[in-house]
Amino acid sequence: MVDVNRYWKNYIDGTWVDGGAGRIDVIDPATGARIAEHALADAADVDRAVQAAKRVHRSGALTAMRPIERGRMVQAMGHYLLQHKDEIAYVLTLEQGKPLWESMIEVEGAALYFEYYGNQASTVEGRSIPLGAGYMDWTEYEPFGVSAQIIPWNYPVEMTARSLSAALATGNACVIKSPELTPLTNAYFARAAETAGLPPGAVNVLCGLGRDAGAALAGHRHVNQIVFTGSVPTGFAIATAAAKNVVPCVLELGGKSAAIVHEDADLDAFENDIRWGIYFNAGQVCSAMSRVIVHESRHDELVERAASVAKSLSVGPGIERTNFGANMGSMVSDAQRDRALGMITCAEAQVAAGGHKLNRPGAFLEPTVLSGVTPDMEIATQEVFGPVLTVLPFRDDAQAIDIANSTDYGLAAGVFTTDLDRATRAARLLRAGQVFVNEWYAGGVETPFGGYGKSGYGREKGREALWNYVQTKNIAICLKG
């Protein structure tokens, strides 16, 4: 049991401060009760945070040090998260609704980003370019300067760690706009930065409404780079604001990711992929396995198996679900639950499992499986962002690929078959930034992640993410004599 503070402040230039826009209530989605209040930033707060980050960058406090030393500070932030894992996970479950054991996994995953990118700090190297005897020419990678990071509510700890660790490792100063639904756990990154010895202003954390603080941050003329994870409409608005200042963005937006299940697939093993692919974090995952496209010869069997998985999950308050297992917490809010429920209700499909909210307080939705779905239905083309699996049949490989590629999204995809030639051909035809073969969510912090189409652009995770935070400078010297 953790004693949660009743009031949480923003962190700007090394100081905990109130917000110019007042306060916002933070609600436990499992009960509807208020957990705490959080300071709410306005445009003036955003400006102070950006100016602090700009000052740190121009001072050279981060860039003058040896990269391996900066990497150690980044790693120290991860150590801080692990040292306070129990407390952070408890607060995360209260504000977001996921089971406590899932929150533990999220904090551990966040720490892993700091470990990985801390190790990468000294590997961002330029190259020498031969131009003949009369010249010396080389490239250097320089940080953009001020990195603005707008964080989603579904994984507020892990998604912040993903961008913050890479940005700091490459020498950028950061302004984090935490999500208004789940802002509390972002405070631990400020505390981690202090503990690691980062200078004031290197990490700034503030909570604000998207239309106010988020818009002010995305459009600020002293922001040099933007990272955003969230919805397509908000991503469009951020990209538009950034374009006015000619600022590069990394946009990780929505998904309607499909798993193609062939007639030779191991359905016993695939049940585990259903469990994690769509019901982890109550389906509130941008790369969730929300569509299963299965060969018509296995369709009925797969629907039955998927329904069995859904019905096996115990649903209730995440704070009571401490042990890894067949259980699921609440969604993040009543509004998010009701949106998902509305899409289920409007779908002209057969409900094989779930389809209802729980008869109790809290933002709970039954794990749901829908069959009789066709590719043109809204439920098959639009992101639900909830624990809702749609099952569609296919006749041959070409049709399976066509269905998988029939949405505007392209974040992740999967192929399940014992025929690796077939899997390889499919992987090359699928319009997705990441393709899983025979295991959904295969990969890790080391593997690049990002989308095609309306799932966004740029890559996070892996070595590829480092290039989001640096720009290339070429230096050419004419040698006399």
Buried (B, 14 or more C-beta within 10 A) or exposed (E): EEEBBEEBBBBBBBBBBBBBBEBBEBBBBBBEEEBBBBBBBBBEBBBBBBBBBBBBBEEEBBBEBEBEEBBBBBBBBBBBBBEBBEBBBBBBBBBBBBBBBBBBBBBBBBBBBBBBBBBBBBEBEBEEEEEEEEEBBEEBBBBBBBBBBBBBBBBBBBBBBBBBBBBBBBBBBBBBBBBBBBBBBBBBBBBBBBBBEBBBBBBBBBBBBBEBBBBBBBBBEBBBBBBBBBBBEBBEBBBEBBEEBEBBBBBBBBBBBBBBBBEEBEBEEBBEBBBBBBBBBBBBBBBBBBBBBBBEEBBEEBBBBBBBBBEBBEBBBBBEBBEEEEBBBBBBBBEBBBBBBEBBEEBEBEBBBBBEBBEEBBBBBBBBBBBBBEBEBEBBBBBBBBBBBBBBBBEEBEBBBBBBBBBBBBBBBBBBBEEEEBBEBBBEBBBBBBBBBBBBBEBEBEEBBBBBBBBBBBBBBBBBBBBBBBBEEEEEEEEEE
